[in-house]
């Protein structure tokens, strides 16, 4: 047995209602090791792929975090919240016109390729060492630096006004709830993000992911067998 503990990458399909740190704590218990981190925070309401790095896998954490992501989500037109998603308090509601599919596609098209995105106040970005979400809880709003982001692909999956289902492939540091909010503003009625699921990060998808139930119930030995070894990760990435 490796006395230093296991090394590798564990792909987890995060459930809703838990933080990314909750998943890390569960992974520590499930794998019987302490050196565990994650790549790319998912908001509590979001589900889907969370990459967990273990042991020497933590050395490639930044590399894995830098890769492109794919999400599927649902935005709700006409409802604005203080967090830009369904977890926040509703601050305004507006009527939603009978938009045509072409009008909605045109709004999505405005946010394709390179552009700047203003990070939300309810985020983990730090200002003078304090996460913005903690300042937001105190009712404070501070100046944020716009981030240069990129949308590689988008697709409208369904329209059931006031809801719109979509898929987006984007660069690191991208806020999908801000994307939903900005599209709503482009349409003139505002929007917030209702549902979000990360389906891919780099070359890794949900097909190799363990569920939260498996994290809770599988033995340490069985869970360690689900780890992707570092050579396997390198091959999957094409490195």
N, C-alpha and C positions, 0 to 999 in steps of 0.2 A: 504493500500500500504506500502511496505517496504521502510521506510524513508531513510534507509542506502543505498538504491539502490539494484539492483539485484545481486544474487550470482549464480555462476555455470560455465559451460563450453559451449562454442559455437563452433561448428565445421564448418569451412568455406572451400569451394572449391575455392582456390585462382586462379585468372586468371593470364595470362602472362602479362608482362609489368608493374607490380606494385611491390613494396617492401612489405615485411611483416609488416613494420611499417605503410605503407599506409592502410593495412587491419585493423590494430589496430585502427587507426584514424577513419576509417569508422564505425567500431564496436562501438566506443565510441558514435558517433552521432546516430547510429541506435538504441542503447540500452538506450540512454539518461543517461549515467554514465561515470565517469572519470577513475575508477579503473579497468583498462583493460590491459592485457599483452598477450604475445603469447609464444608458446612452440616450439622451433626449427625453426630457420630462413629458409625460402625458398628464393633462389636467384630470382631476378626479372623475369628472363625468365621462371622459373619453375612454374608449376601449381600444383593444388591438395590440399591435406589436410593440413590445418593450424589450430592448436588447439588454441582457444582464451580462456583465463581464465578471469573471471569477478568477482569483489568483493572478497569475501572470497575464491573464486576459485584460486586466485593468490597464496594462501598458499601452494597449491599442484603443483605449476608450475614446480619446480625442479623434483618432482616425475614423472610427465607426460613427461617431457623432457628426462628422463633417459631411456624410453622404446624403444624397437626395432622399426625400421621403414621398410616399404616396398615401393619400387619405381619401376616404369617402365620408361624406357628411350631409347634413340637412340644415339649411338656413331657413329662418322664419322671417318673412318680410313683415314690416309694419310694427315690429316689437323691438325696442331698444332697451338694453340693460346696462348697468354700470360695469359689468365684467365682460360684456359683448357676447355672453353665452347664457344658457338657461339656468346656470347656477347663481346668476346675479339678480339684483333687484330691478324690476321694470321701472325705467325712468321716463319713458314716453311711448305712446302708441300712436300710430298714424294709419289712415286708411290706405288700403292696397288696391290700386287700379287693376283692371283686367288686362294684365300684361300679356303680350303675345310671346311665343317662344323666341321669335327673332329679337324682341326687345330685351329679353333676359339674356340671350346669348351675346348681344352687343355689350351689355353691362359686364359680363364675365370677360369678354374680349378686351376690355379696357385694362384688365389686370393680368396680362399675359406677357411673357418675356421679362425684361429687366424693369424694376421700378423700386421706389422707396416705400417702406411701410413703417408707420409709427407704432412702436410697441405699446400695448395697453398698460394702464396703470396696474391692473390686477395681473401681475406677472412676476416671475422670479428674478428678473433683472435687478441688479443692486445699484442704489444711489448712495454714495458715501458709506458703503458697506451694509446698507439696510435694504432688504428686498422691497420692491415697489408695492407688492400686495400688502405688506405691513403698513406702509404709509397710506395706502388707499383705505385700509380699515379705519385709520384715524381721520379719514375725510380729507386727506391731503392730495393735491395734484402737483406733480413736479414736472419740469421740462425733461423730455426724453429725446434722445438722438434718433432720428429716422434710420432705419436699417435698409441696406441695399439687398434686395431679395430677387429671386427669379422663379417664375412659373414656367415649367417645361411643357406641360400639357394640362388641359382641363376638359371636362366632359359633363354635360348636363344629363343626369340619369333619369330624372323625372320631375314633372311640374304638377303640383297639387296646391295651387294658391290657397293660403299664403306661404306654403312650403315649397322649397326647391331642393331636390337631391342632386349632388354633384360629386365628381371625382377630381382631385387635383394632384399633380406631381410637382414638387417644389424643392427649393434649396433649403439648407440648414437655416435655423433661426427664423423660420417662417411661422407667423401666427395665423392659423386658419380662422380663428374667430374674428381677427381684425380684417381678414380677407372677406368674410361674410358681411361684416359691418360696412366695409368700404363699397362692396357691390350694392348693398341696400341703399347707401347714400347716392351712388351713381344712378340708381333707379328713382330716387327722390322720396322713397317711403321709409328708408332705414331698414335694418335687419339685425338679427342676432343669430348665433349658432345654436341650433337645437340638439344636434347629435354629431358625434365625430368618432371615426374609427381609423386607426393607422393600419394600413394593409401591407406596407412594404417600407424597408429602410435599406438603401443600397441594394445589394443582391439578396437580402434576406426577406422572406415572406412568412406568412402565418402557417404555411404548410408544415413547417418543422417545429412549431411552437407548442409548448405545454400549456395547459389551462391552469387557472388558479386552483381549481379543485384537485388537479394532479399535484400541484405544489403542496397542498395541504395533506394529501393522503398517501403519496408514493413513499417508499422507503428511501433512505439516504442512498443506498446502492443503486436503486432503480432510477433515482433522479440524476445521479452522477452519470449514468449511462446515456441520459438525454443531452448531456453537454456536447457541444461541438468542439472538437479539439482545435488548437490554434493552427496546426497545419491544414485542417479541413476548412477553417475560416479563411485562411489565405487562399486556398484553391477556389473556394466559392466566390471570393472577391475578384479572382483573376489576377491576384498579385504575384 
